[in-house]
Amino acid sequence: MATTEGVWCLCELLRFFYSLFLPGLAVCGTLCVCLFIILWGIRLLLQRKKALVSTGKNGKKQMVVAFFHPYCNAGGEGERVLWCALRALQKKRHPEAVYVVYTGDVNVSGQQILEGAFRRFNIRLTHPVKFVFLRKRYLVEDSLYPHFTLLGQSLGSILLGWEALMQCVPDVYIDSMGYAFTLPLFKYLGGCRIGSYVHYPTISTDMLSVVKKQNVGFNNAAFITRNPFLSKVKLIYYYLFAFIYGLVGSCSDVVMVNSSWTLNHILSLWKVGNCTNIVYPPCDVQTFLDIPLLDKKKTPGHLLVSIGQFRPEKNHPLQIKAFAKLLNKKVAESLPSLKLVLIGGCRNEDDELRVNQLRRLAEELGIQEDVEFKINIPFDELKNYLSEATIGLHTMWNEHFGIGVVECMAAGTIILAHNSGGPKLDIVVPHQGEITGFLAESEEGYAETMAHILNLSEEKRLQIRSNARASVSRFSDQEFELAFLSSVENLLK
C-alpha cells in the first residue's frame, strides 16, 4: 500500500513539473527551430553569393582563397607571413585562383598596400589581389575594451568577421592574424574550408600562470595582483575564455604554428594535433646574408638596434632602461660611444602614443641624446642599420617567434634576446655546438650581457656572427614556402 501511494505521489510530482515547465520548453523549442531556420537561410544566401564570386569572366568556377588580416598594412612580422604565403600560392601552386585579403586599412588603396609590402619586405606579388575593406576594425582595437579586453576583442572580431563574410564568401578561409573566433562563422555559415596560421595564442597557459601567481604584467594590472578576490575572478574568467578559445580553434581543418612554444600551447588548448604543424615564418635571410661580415661599416662607437612593432608586449621600456644602465657602466669601464636605435612599425594612434611615452622615458633617464626612433622606415634603411649594428636587442617575454631576431643574426648583428619563447626554443640555440647569440631577462642581465658583448675581441664577435649566420637557413623564404604549401594542400583540393 505504501508503495502504491509512493508511486502515485511520484506521478503527481512529475505531472506538476511537466505542467510547470511545458510552456517554457515549448517556447525554447520554438525559438531553437526559428533560429535554425534563420541560420540555414543565411547559409543558403551565402552559398549563392559564393557561387557568384567564384564564377570567372569566362563562366568557369574559380577557387576563392581569402586571408583575414585586418592590419595587413602594418609592416610587422605577421604581415610578412601574409605576403609570402600569397606569393607562394600564386607562383607555385594555384595562380588561377582568386585571392582576397580582408583588411581594415581603409585609409589607403590596395595598390598602396602592395607597394608598402614591397618597400618593407621586398616582396612583389605576381598576380592581382582583391582587397575587401572593413569599416568596423575599431571593434578589435584593445583601446575599446579597458576591461575584459580578450573577451571584448574576440566578440568584436566576430562582428568584423560577419562584415567580411557579407562582402565576400570564399571557398578557403585562412585566418593569418589570430582571430580564432571568426572560424566557426566562416565554417558553419560560410561553408568554407578553414586554415589558421597562429603567431601567438590569444590566451596561453603562461598567461594563466601570471594571474594565478598574482604577478604584475602587461596583461595583469597591479591593482588586480594586490586583491586576492579580483585575482580569483580574473583566473576564472581566463579559464572560461581558454575553454571557449579551444572550442573555436578546433574548427580549423589545418593549423600552422610559427614555433615550438606556440605549438605546445595550441596543442594544449585546441587539441587538434592531427592537423597541426610547425611552419616557421619566412625571414628574408638571403638579403641580409648579402652583407659582408668582414666589411661591416665602421662607426666611431657601437650601434645597438631593436626591431619590432611598438606594441606593449614588445617591452621597449626594458630596452631603454637596460641601455641606461649600460651607459652608467660605460663610464666605469671606458666603453666607446654607444647609440640605441629603436626601429619599428606604428599601426595606429595607440602605437604612436607608446612611442611618445618611450621618448619621455629616455628623457627622464637623461639618455635622450643617445636614443633614436625610426618609425615605418623602408626596407633598405632597415638593412643599412643592421649592416652597421654591433648588437641587436629583443626584449619581449615569450615572443612567439621573432623574425627580427633572425634578421639580426643573418645580418651579422650579435643578438641579445629574451630568455623565453621562440628565441630560447627555436632561434638562439647552439649551431653544431657553437654559440649563436645571447639571452637575458632583467634590466641588469641585459646591461651586463651588452657590456660583455662589447668587451669581446673582434675575432670572438666575428666567430659568433658566423655561427649565427650558418644557423638561420632553416628560416628562409624557401623553407617557409615548402612547409606552408605542404600544410595547405588539403585545403586547396
N, C-alpha and C positions, 0 to 999 in steps of 0.2 A: 504493500500500500504506500509506504513511504517512497519507494522507488518510483511508483506511478505519479505521485504528486511532484516528485523532483523533476521528472521528465516534462510534466505539464508546465511547471514553473519555468523551466529552461526554454520551452517552446514559446511561452508568453513573452519571456525576456527577449528572445530573438525577434519575435513579431514586433515588439515595441521599438527595438533598434532599427529594424527594417523600415518601419513607418516613419521613424525619425530621420533617417539618413537617405531614404529613397529619393526624395526631391533633389537633394544635393548631388547625389550620384548621377541622377538623370541629367541635371544641368551640366555637371562636369563632363559626362559622356557626350552631350550635345556640343559643348564647346570644343572638345577634342576632335570630334568629327568635322566641325566647321573649320577648325584650324588646319586639319589635314587637307581638306578640300581647297582651302586658300593656298596653302603651300604647294600643293600639287598643281594648281592653276598657274602659280608663279613659275614653277619649274617648266611647265609646258610652254609658257610665254618666253622664258629664257632660252629654251631649246630652239624655238622658232627664230629668235634673234641670233643665236649661234649659227644657224644654217645660213642666215643672210650674210653674216660677217665672213664665214669661211668659203663662200662662193666667189671665185675669182672672176675677172673680166671675161674670161673665155668660157664661163659657165661651169668649170670644173671645181671640185671641192679642194680647198687648201687647208692644211692644218694651221691652226692659230695657236701660237705659243706666247703666253703672257707672263711678264715678270712684275711682281708687286714690289715697287721700290719708291715709296713716296719722296725720298730725298736723293734722287738719282743724280742731282747736280751738286752734291755736297763735296765731292772730291776726296772722300776718305777711303779706307781700306775696303769697306763693303761695296763701294761703287766700282772699284777696280775689278772685284769679282763679277759684278753685273756685266761690265763691258767685255771682259774676257770670255764670259760664258756666251754672250751673244755672238762675239766674233767666232768662237769655236763652232757654234751651231750653224752659222751662216757659211763659213768657209769649208767645213769638213763633214757636215752631216746632212743638213736639210736647208739648202739655200732657197728652195722653192716655198718654204713656209712663210706665213705672215707672222712677224714678230711685233709684240706690243709691250710697251712699258707704261705701267700706271704710275704717274708721278704727281706730286703736289707742287712742283716748281712752276707755278702759273705766271710768274713774273718774267720768264724767259721763253724763247721759242724752242722748238725741237732742234732746229739747226744749231742754235747757240749751245744747247746741252751737248750735242755731238762734238762741237768744236772745243768745248770745255774738257770733254773726255780725252780728246787728242792732246790738248795743251797740258793737262795734268798727268795723264798716264801714257801718252804716246801710243794711243790705241785709235785706229780708224776702222770703222765697220765697212764691209764690202757691199752690203745691201741695205735698203731703206728700213727704218724702224718707225712704227706708228706710236705716237705718244698720246696717251689718254690723260688729260689734265684734270686733276681732282681739286675741287674747290674747298673741301672740308678737311684739309690736312691739319688745321688747327686742333681738331679733335684728338690728335695723338701727341700734341705738344705737352711735355711734362709740366710746363708752367700753368696749364689749365687745371691741374689737379694737385694743389698744395698738400692734400692728404689723400691717402689711398691711391697713390699715383699709379701703381701697377694695374690695379683694377680699372681705374679711370681710363688709362691709355688703352687697355685691352678692349674695353667696351667701345671706346671711341674708334678703335681700329675696325670693329665690326661694322659700324656706320660708314666708315671710309671705304671698307671693302664692298659694302652694298652700293655705294655711289659708283665704284669701279665696275661692279658686275652689271649694273643697269646700263652702263655705256658700252661695254664690250664683254661678250661671253666667249671665252677661249675654249679650245679643246684641252690644252695643257696649261695649268696654272702653277707657277713657281714663286713661292714667297722667298725672296732673296734678301730680306731685311729683318726677319724675326717677328712678324706679326702673325703668330700662330692662330689667334682667334678668328682670323679670316678663313682658315682652311675648311671648316665644316660648311661655311656659306657657299664656297665655290664647289665643294664636292657634292653636297646633297641638293642644293638648289640649282647650281650651275651645271651639274653633271660632268665636272672636269676631272681629269687625272691630276693628281696633286703631288708636287715636289716641294721640298723645303731645303734651303741652304741655311744652316744655323751658324751664325757667327758667335752668338752669346745667348745662352738660355735666359728667358725673361726672368725666371727665378731659379735659384740653384740651392743645393744643399749647403753651400758656403754661406749664402745669404741667411738661410735658416739658422746656421750656427752663430752668425754675428748677433742675431736677435736673441737667440737662446742664451748666449753668454753675456748679453747686455753690454756689448762693445759698441762704441761710437763709430759710425761710418757714414759715407756719403748717402747711404740709403737707410740710416738708422740714427735719427736725431738724438742729441744729448738729453733732451727733456724726457724722451721715452726710456732711455737706458737708466735714468735715475728713478723711474717709477716702476716698481715690480708689477703692478696691475696692468699698466699700459703695455709693458713688455709681454705679459701673458696674452693680452688681447691681440697684439700685433703678431705674436707667434701663431696663434690660432688662425688668424687671417692669412698668414703666409702658408700654413699647411693646407688650408682650404683652397687657396689660389693655386698652389702647386698641384693639387689633385685635379682641378679643372684644367690647368695647363697641360697636364699629362693626357687628359681625355682629348682635347682639341688637337694636340700634336700627333696623337695616334691616328688621326685621319689621313696622314701622309702615306702615299704609295711608295715614295722614295725620299729618304732623308740623307742629306750630306752635312757633315760637320767639319769644322775647319781645324780641329786639333784634338789631341788625346784628352785634354782637360774637358773640352766641350762634349766629346764622345761619352765620357764617364757620366756626366750629368744628364745628357739626353737619354742614354740607356736606362738610367735610374728613373727618370720621370715619364718618358714616353713609352718605354717598354716595347719598342719595335726594332729589336736588334736584327731581325731577319732582313730588313731593308735599309739598314743604316751603315754608312761608310764614311771613313775619313777622306776628305778631299781638301788637301792643303790649298789655301788661297794662292792665286798667281802673283808672283813677285817678279818685277822686271829685272831679273838677276843679270841678264846679259848686258843690258845698258850700263849698269853700274860696274860690271866686271871690266868694261872698256877703260875704266880709269886706271892708269898705270900705277902700281903700288910704289914703285921707286921714284916716280915723278910727281907725287902729290905736292901741290903748291905749298911753298914755304911762306909762312906768315911770321911776323915778329914774335908772336907768342903762340898760344894754343887756342883753337876754336872748339867749343863744345856745342853740339846741336841736339835738338829734340824734334822728333817728327810725330805728329798726331793731332787729330781734331781737338779743338778746345771744348771738350766735354768734361763734366765734373769728375767722372770716373778715371780720366787720364791722370789726375792728380798732379797738375803742373805746379801747384804751390810747393809740393815736396821738392821739385827740381830747383826752384828758386831759393828755398831755404837751405838746401844742401849746398848749393853753389855759394851762398853767402858764407857758410861755414868753411868751404874750401878757400875762399878769398882770405878769411881770417888765418887759415893755415899757411896760405901763400906768404903772408908777412913773416911768419915764424920760420918757414922752410925755404924762403927765397925762390919760389917758383916763378917762371916767366909770366908775362901778362896774359890774362885769360878773358875770354868773351863767351857768353852764353847766348845762343840764338834759338828761339822757340819758333818752329815752323809748323803751321797747321791751317786747317780749314775752319771757317766760321759758317755755320748753316743758317743762323738766324740771329735775332736781337739778343737772345739769351746768351749765345756764344760770344757775341761782341761785348756784352756786359761782363762776362767772365774774363775776357782779355783785359778790360779796363781795371778789373779788380786785381789781376796779376801785375799790371803796371804799378798800381798803388802799393802792392806788397813789396815790389822791388824798391820803390821809393822809401817805404818805411824801414827797409833793411839797409838803405843807403847804398844800393848797388845798381841804381837805375842806369848809370853810365856804362855798366858792364853787361847789360841785358838788352837784347833786341827782339822784336816780334816781327815775324814775316807771315802775313795773312794771305791765304789763297794765291800763293805765288806760282808761276809757270814751272813746268817740269824741268826745263833747262836750268833755271835758277836754283831749284832744289838740288839738282845734280852738282851744280857748281859748289854749293855749300858743303855737300858731302865730300867732294873732292879735296876740300881744304881742311875738314874737321879731323881732330885727333880722337875725340870721344863722342859717341852717340848715346844720349840719355833716354831712358824709358822708365816710367815710374808707376804705371797702372798696376794695382793689385789684381791678381787673377785675370790678366789680359787673356782674352780668348785665344788669340794667336799672336799677332804683332808683325804686320807687313813692314812697318817702319823699322823694326829690329833687323829683319832680313836685309832690307835695303842698306842699312848702315854697314852690316857685315860684308855685303857684296861690294860696297864702295871702298872697302878698306878702312873703315872707321871702327875703332875698337868700341864694342857695345858694352854698356853697363845698364842692365835691365832689372826689373823687379823679380825677386826670388819666388815666383809663383806662376801658375797658369801655363800658357803656351811657351813663353820664353824659357821657363825652367824645364818643362817636359819634352819639348819638341825642337827648340831652336838653339839656345845657348847651351849645347851639350858637347861633350868631347868628340872630336873627329879623329878617328884612329888613335885614340888615347891622348890626344893633344888638346890643350885649352883653346877655346874659340871666343871667349869673352868672359864677362864678369856679371855677378848677380849681387843685389843688395836689397835691404828692406827699409831701414830707418834713415833719418837725416844724417846722423853720424856715420852710419855704414856707407852711405853714398859718398859723403865727403871724404872719408878715409880711402875708399876704393878709387875715387878720382885722383886723389893725391898719389896713390900707389901707381896708377897707370902713368901719370905724368912723370914720375920719378924713374920709370923703367928706361933702359937704354933703347936707342933707336933700333938696334938689332933685335931685341926682345919684342918690341912692339911690332916690328915687321913680321916676326915669326907668328905672332898671334893673329895678325891680319891675314896672313897667308893661310893659316889653318881655318879661319872663319870663311874665307872665300871658297876654299875647297869643299866646305860642308853644305853650301847653300844651293847646289844644283838641284836638289830634290824639291825645291820650292819654285822652280822656274815656270814660266807660262806654258811650256810644252808639257811638263808633268801634270799641271792642272788640267789642260785640255784633255789629255788621255783619261785621267781619273773622272773628270766631270762627264765626258761623253759616254764613258762606260756606265756610269751611275744612272744617267737619264735615259738610256737606250730603251728601257721598257716603257717609259712614259710616252715615247715618241713613235711607237709602233702603230 
